């Protein structure tokens, strides 16, 4: 009896297992087919989209594409919103409103809302659920609902080489310099100098680079050792397996 019961259990599980594999294979195909690239833009007609750039499927809200320019080799995660203008089907003039440099990464669920100009410099990496906007609600009239009052708009400029952590918010008028680190959950407004680390809400500079003294306050961990030139992926894997063996009691 136990043997028969195991046989029947296997037969009962087999259709579910096959269906699961079919669903995963089908979804992988949909993701590949639904991704947006320069060669396969689908319904989206960006002002520019560079070679190697890919918008993962499913995309978030995207409108104002003629005024959105994406550099080469950008990675746009799933459910990322990219908008130019306050609403679809507006004529925004001859110049781009939202520009991404080469190699920009926008993590899953991020939003970039460009009612006026927003520029993100090359090789800037954003974690998931980052919110960047050039528009903010106003509340000047205490008798009118905030959502019905005309918003304020200020350009946003993010320099090249920045790292923006998960859940950070970049507010209208923010100007980030080169190689700025924004801590997870920070709310950034105003100007941030080159080579600074900001954290908090509102964000403030918590570490900065001095050409003579280095990072101030000093880093608490040693800098990572770069991988020597010529090391192959197979050699790195072998080293990792060797470390695991050494750590095993």
ZIRA-V545527 format. One record per pair of residues at least 24 apart in sequence whose ideal C-beta (glycine too) atoms are under 10 Angstrom apart, sorted by the first residue. I is the first residue (numbers start at 0). GAP is how many residues later the second one is. D is the distance in Angstrom with one decimal. If there is no record, write none. Layout:
i: {I | I}
gap: {GAP | GAP}
d: {D | D}
This chain:
i: {26 | 29 | 29 | 30 | 30 | 30 | 30 | 31 | 31 | 32 | 33 | 33 | 33 | 34 | 34 | 34 | 35 | 35 | 35 | 35 | 37 | 37 | 40 | 43 | 43 | 45 | 45 | 45 | 45 | 45 | 46 | 46 | 46 | 46 | 46 | 46 | 47 | 47 | 47 | 47 | 48 | 48 | 49 | 49 | 49 | 49 | 49 | 50 | 51 | 51 | 52 | 52 | 52 | 52 | 54 | 54 | 54 | 55 | 55 | 55 | 59 | 59 | 59 | 59 | 59 | 59 | 60 | 60 | 60 | 61 | 62 | 62 | 62 | 62 | 63 | 63 | 63 | 63 | 63 | 63 | 63 | 63 | 63 | 64 | 65 | 65 | 65 | 65 | 66 | 66 | 66 | 66 | 66 | 66 | 66 | 66 | 66 | 66 | 66 | 67 | 67 | 67 | 67 | 67 | 67 | 67 | 67 | 68 | 68 | 68 | 68 | 68 | 68 | 68 | 68 | 69 | 69 | 69 | 69 | 69 | 69 | 69 | 69 | 70 | 70 | 70 | 70 | 70 | 70 | 70 | 70 | 70 | 70 | 71 | 71 | 71 | 71 | 71 | 71 | 72 | 72 | 72 | 72 | 72 | 72 | 73 | 73 | 73 | 73 | 73 | 73 | 73 | 73 | 73 | 73 | 74 | 74 | 74 | 74 | 74 | 74 | 74 | 75 | 75 | 75 | 75 | 75 | 75 | 75 | 75 | 75 | 76 | 76 | 76 | 76 | 76 | 76 | 76 | 76 | 76 | 76 | 77 | 77 | 77 | 77 | 78 | 78 | 78 | 78 | 78 | 78 | 79 | 79 | 79 | 79 | 79 | 79 | 79 | 79 | 79 | 79 | 79 | 80 | 80 | 80 | 80 | 80 | 80 | 80 | 81 | 81 | 81 | 81 | 81 | 81 | 81 | 82 | 82 | 82 | 82 | 82 | 82 | 82 | 83 | 83 | 83 | 83 | 83 | 83 | 83 | 84 | 84 | 84 | 84 | 85 | 85 | 85 | 85 | 85 | 85 | 86 | 89 | 91 | 96 | 96 | 97 | 97 | 97 | 98 | 99 | 99 | 100 | 100 | 100 | 100 | 101 | 102 | 102 | 103 | 103 | 103 | 104 | 104 | 105 | 105 | 105 | 106 | 106 | 106 | 106 | 107 | 108 | 108 | 109 | 109 | 109 | 109 | 110 | 111 | 111 | 111 | 112 | 112 | 113 | 113 | 113 | 114 | 114 | 114 | 114 | 114 | 115 | 115 | 115 | 115 | 115 | 115 | 116 | 116 | 116 | 116 | 116 | 117 | 117 | 117 | 117 | 117 | 117 | 117 | 118 | 118 | 118 | 118 | 118 | 119 | 119 | 119 | 119 | 119 | 119 | 119 | 119 | 119 | 120 | 120 | 120 | 120 | 120 | 120 | 120 | 120 | 120 | 120 | 120 | 121 | 121 | 121 | 121 | 122 | 122 | 122 | 122 | 122 | 123 | 123 | 123 | 123 | 123 | 123 | 123 | 123 | 123 | 123 | 123 | 124 | 124 | 124 | 124 | 124 | 125 | 125 | 125 | 125 | 125 | 125 | 125 | 125 | 125 | 126 | 126 | 126 | 126 | 126 | 126 | 126 | 126 | 127 | 127 | 127 | 127 | 128 | 128 | 128 | 128 | 128 | 128 | 128 | 129 | 129 | 129 | 129 | 129 | 129 | 129 | 129 | 129 | 130 | 130 | 130 | 130 | 130 | 130 | 130 | 131 | 131 | 131 | 131 | 131 | 131 | 131 | 131 | 131 | 131 | 132 | 132 | 132 | 132 | 132 | 133 | 133 | 133 | 133 | 133 | 134 | 134 | 135 | 135 | 135 | 135 | 153 | 155 | 155 | 156 | 157 | 157 | 157 | 158 | 158 | 158 | 160 | 160 | 161 | 161 | 162 | 163 | 163 | 164 | 167 | 167 | 167 | 167 | 168 | 168 | 168 | 169 | 170 | 170 | 173 | 178 | 179 | 179 | 180 | 180}
gap: {30 | 27 | 28 | 25 | 26 | 27 | 47 | 24 | 25 | 24 | 24 | 25 | 44 | 24 | 41 | 43 | 26 | 29 | 34 | 40 | 32 | 34 | 24 | 24 | 38 | 24 | 36 | 38 | 50 | 52 | 37 | 48 | 49 | 50 | 51 | 52 | 24 | 48 | 51 | 52 | 25 | 51 | 24 | 50 | 51 | 52 | 53 | 51 | 50 | 51 | 47 | 49 | 50 | 51 | 25 | 27 | 51 | 24 | 50 | 52 | 46 | 48 | 49 | 50 | 51 | 52 | 27 | 50 | 52 | 26 | 24 | 25 | 26 | 27 | 24 | 25 | 26 | 28 | 32 | 33 | 34 | 50 | 51 | 33 | 25 | 26 | 30 | 31 | 24 | 25 | 26 | 27 | 28 | 29 | 30 | 31 | 32 | 47 | 50 | 28 | 29 | 30 | 31 | 32 | 44 | 46 | 50 | 26 | 27 | 28 | 29 | 30 | 31 | 32 | 50 | 28 | 29 | 30 | 31 | 32 | 34 | 36 | 50 | 28 | 29 | 30 | 31 | 32 | 33 | 49 | 50 | 51 | 52 | 28 | 29 | 30 | 31 | 32 | 50 | 29 | 30 | 31 | 32 | 49 | 50 | 26 | 27 | 28 | 29 | 30 | 31 | 32 | 46 | 48 | 50 | 28 | 29 | 30 | 31 | 32 | 50 | 51 | 24 | 28 | 29 | 30 | 31 | 32 | 34 | 36 | 50 | 28 | 29 | 30 | 31 | 32 | 33 | 49 | 50 | 51 | 52 | 29 | 30 | 31 | 50 | 29 | 30 | 31 | 32 | 49 | 50 | 26 | 27 | 28 | 29 | 30 | 31 | 32 | 46 | 48 | 49 | 50 | 25 | 28 | 29 | 30 | 31 | 32 | 50 | 24 | 28 | 29 | 30 | 31 | 32 | 36 | 28 | 29 | 30 | 31 | 32 | 35 | 50 | 28 | 29 | 30 | 31 | 32 | 33 | 34 | 28 | 29 | 30 | 31 | 27 | 29 | 30 | 49 | 65 | 67 | 28 | 25 | 24 | 37 | 58 | 34 | 36 | 58 | 58 | 24 | 58 | 57 | 58 | 59 | 60 | 58 | 57 | 58 | 54 | 56 | 58 | 58 | 59 | 24 | 26 | 58 | 57 | 58 | 59 | 60 | 58 | 57 | 58 | 54 | 56 | 57 | 58 | 58 | 44 | 46 | 58 | 43 | 59 | 39 | 41 | 42 | 36 | 37 | 38 | 39 | 57 | 36 | 37 | 38 | 39 | 40 | 56 | 36 | 37 | 38 | 39 | 40 | 37 | 38 | 39 | 40 | 52 | 54 | 56 | 36 | 37 | 38 | 39 | 40 | 36 | 37 | 38 | 39 | 40 | 42 | 44 | 50 | 56 | 36 | 37 | 38 | 39 | 40 | 41 | 55 | 56 | 57 | 58 | 59 | 37 | 38 | 39 | 40 | 37 | 38 | 39 | 40 | 56 | 34 | 35 | 36 | 37 | 38 | 39 | 40 | 52 | 54 | 55 | 56 | 36 | 37 | 38 | 39 | 40 | 32 | 36 | 37 | 38 | 39 | 40 | 42 | 44 | 56 | 36 | 37 | 38 | 39 | 40 | 41 | 55 | 57 | 37 | 38 | 39 | 56 | 36 | 37 | 38 | 39 | 40 | 55 | 56 | 34 | 35 | 36 | 37 | 38 | 39 | 40 | 52 | 54 | 33 | 36 | 37 | 38 | 39 | 40 | 56 | 24 | 26 | 32 | 36 | 37 | 38 | 39 | 40 | 42 | 56 | 36 | 37 | 38 | 39 | 41 | 36 | 37 | 38 | 39 | 40 | 36 | 37 | 35 | 36 | 37 | 53 | 35 | 32 | 33 | 34 | 24 | 30 | 34 | 33 | 34 | 35 | 33 | 34 | 30 | 32 | 34 | 24 | 34 | 34 | 30 | 31 | 33 | 35 | 32 | 33 | 34 | 33 | 31 | 32 | 29 | 30 | 25 | 28 | 25 | 26}
d: {9.8 | 6.8 | 8.7 | 7.0 | 5.0 | 8.3 | 8.4 | 10.0 | 8.0 | 7.6 | 6.6 | 7.8 | 10.0 | 8.8 | 9.4 | 9.8 | 8.6 | 10.0 | 9.5 | 8.0 | 8.8 | 8.8 | 8.9 | 8.8 | 9.2 | 5.9 | 8.9 | 9.8 | 9.7 | 9.6 | 8.7 | 9.6 | 5.5 | 8.9 | 8.9 | 8.7 | 9.7 | 7.8 | 8.6 | 9.6 | 8.4 | 9.6 | 6.9 | 8.9 | 9.4 | 6.5 | 9.4 | 9.7 | 9.0 | 9.1 | 8.4 | 8.8 | 9.4 | 8.8 | 7.2 | 8.3 | 9.1 | 7.8 | 9.8 | 8.0 | 9.9 | 9.4 | 7.5 | 8.3 | 7.3 | 9.8 | 9.4 | 8.4 | 9.5 | 9.5 | 7.5 | 4.0 | 7.9 | 9.0 | 6.8 | 8.8 | 7.1 | 6.6 | 9.9 | 6.7 | 7.5 | 7.7 | 9.4 | 9.4 | 9.3 | 7.8 | 8.7 | 9.4 | 9.4 | 4.7 | 8.0 | 9.4 | 7.7 | 5.4 | 4.1 | 6.7 | 9.3 | 8.0 | 9.5 | 7.0 | 7.0 | 4.6 | 7.7 | 8.2 | 9.0 | 7.7 | 9.7 | 10.0 | 4.7 | 9.0 | 7.3 | 4.7 | 7.1 | 9.5 | 9.5 | 8.8 | 8.1 | 4.9 | 9.1 | 9.3 | 7.8 | 10.0 | 9.9 | 7.9 | 5.4 | 4.7 | 3.8 | 7.0 | 6.5 | 9.1 | 9.6 | 6.5 | 9.7 | 9.9 | 9.0 | 4.7 | 7.4 | 9.8 | 9.3 | 5.9 | 5.1 | 8.7 | 9.6 | 9.5 | 9.5 | 5.6 | 8.3 | 7.2 | 6.6 | 4.7 | 7.1 | 7.7 | 9.3 | 9.4 | 9.9 | 8.3 | 7.7 | 4.6 | 7.3 | 8.9 | 8.9 | 10.0 | 8.5 | 8.3 | 8.1 | 5.1 | 9.2 | 9.5 | 8.4 | 9.6 | 10.0 | 7.9 | 6.0 | 5.1 | 3.9 | 7.3 | 6.9 | 8.9 | 9.7 | 6.9 | 9.9 | 9.3 | 5.0 | 7.5 | 9.5 | 6.0 | 5.0 | 8.5 | 9.5 | 9.4 | 9.5 | 5.1 | 7.9 | 7.1 | 6.9 | 5.0 | 7.4 | 7.7 | 9.3 | 9.4 | 9.9 | 9.4 | 9.5 | 8.5 | 7.4 | 4.3 | 6.9 | 7.2 | 9.2 | 8.2 | 9.1 | 8.2 | 5.4 | 8.6 | 8.0 | 9.8 | 8.2 | 7.4 | 5.5 | 6.5 | 8.1 | 9.8 | 9.6 | 9.3 | 9.0 | 5.0 | 8.0 | 9.5 | 9.3 | 8.5 | 9.8 | 7.8 | 6.4 | 9.3 | 9.3 | 5.2 | 9.8 | 7.6 | 8.2 | 9.0 | 9.5 | 9.9 | 9.5 | 8.7 | 9.7 | 9.5 | 8.9 | 9.6 | 9.9 | 8.3 | 9.7 | 9.3 | 9.6 | 6.3 | 9.8 | 9.2 | 9.0 | 9.5 | 9.2 | 9.3 | 9.7 | 9.6 | 9.7 | 7.2 | 9.0 | 9.4 | 8.9 | 9.6 | 7.2 | 9.9 | 9.9 | 9.7 | 9.6 | 8.9 | 9.6 | 9.7 | 9.6 | 9.6 | 9.0 | 9.9 | 9.0 | 9.5 | 9.6 | 9.5 | 9.0 | 7.8 | 7.4 | 9.9 | 5.2 | 9.8 | 8.7 | 9.9 | 4.4 | 7.0 | 5.5 | 8.4 | 8.1 | 9.3 | 9.4 | 4.4 | 7.5 | 8.0 | 7.0 | 4.6 | 7.9 | 8.1 | 8.8 | 9.3 | 9.6 | 7.9 | 7.4 | 5.2 | 6.8 | 9.1 | 8.5 | 8.5 | 4.7 | 8.9 | 8.8 | 8.2 | 9.2 | 9.4 | 9.3 | 8.1 | 5.8 | 4.7 | 3.3 | 6.9 | 6.9 | 8.4 | 9.5 | 7.4 | 9.7 | 9.8 | 9.3 | 4.6 | 7.5 | 10.0 | 5.7 | 5.1 | 8.4 | 9.7 | 9.3 | 5.8 | 7.7 | 6.4 | 6.6 | 4.4 | 7.5 | 7.1 | 8.7 | 9.8 | 9.4 | 8.9 | 8.9 | 7.5 | 5.3 | 7.2 | 9.6 | 9.1 | 8.4 | 8.1 | 4.5 | 8.4 | 8.8 | 7.9 | 9.3 | 8.9 | 8.1 | 6.6 | 5.1 | 3.9 | 7.5 | 7.5 | 9.3 | 6.9 | 9.6 | 5.4 | 7.8 | 9.9 | 10.0 | 6.0 | 5.1 | 8.6 | 9.8 | 9.5 | 9.8 | 5.2 | 7.8 | 7.2 | 7.0 | 5.3 | 7.7 | 7.5 | 8.5 | 9.5 | 9.9 | 8.0 | 7.5 | 4.7 | 7.1 | 9.0 | 9.4 | 6.3 | 7.4 | 8.1 | 8.6 | 7.9 | 4.3 | 8.7 | 9.7 | 8.3 | 9.3 | 7.9 | 7.2 | 6.8 | 6.3 | 9.4 | 9.2 | 8.9 | 5.0 | 8.1 | 9.0 | 9.5 | 6.0 | 6.5 | 5.0 | 8.8 | 9.3 | 9.3 | 9.5 | 9.8 | 9.5 | 9.1 | 9.4 | 9.3 | 8.7 | 9.9 | 7.1 | 9.3 | 9.4 | 9.0 | 10.0 | 9.4 | 8.5 | 10.0 | 8.8 | 9.2 | 9.5 | 9.6 | 8.2 | 8.0 | 9.9 | 9.0 | 9.3 | 8.7 | 9.5 | 9.1 | 8.4 | 9.5 | 10.0 | 9.4 | 8.0}
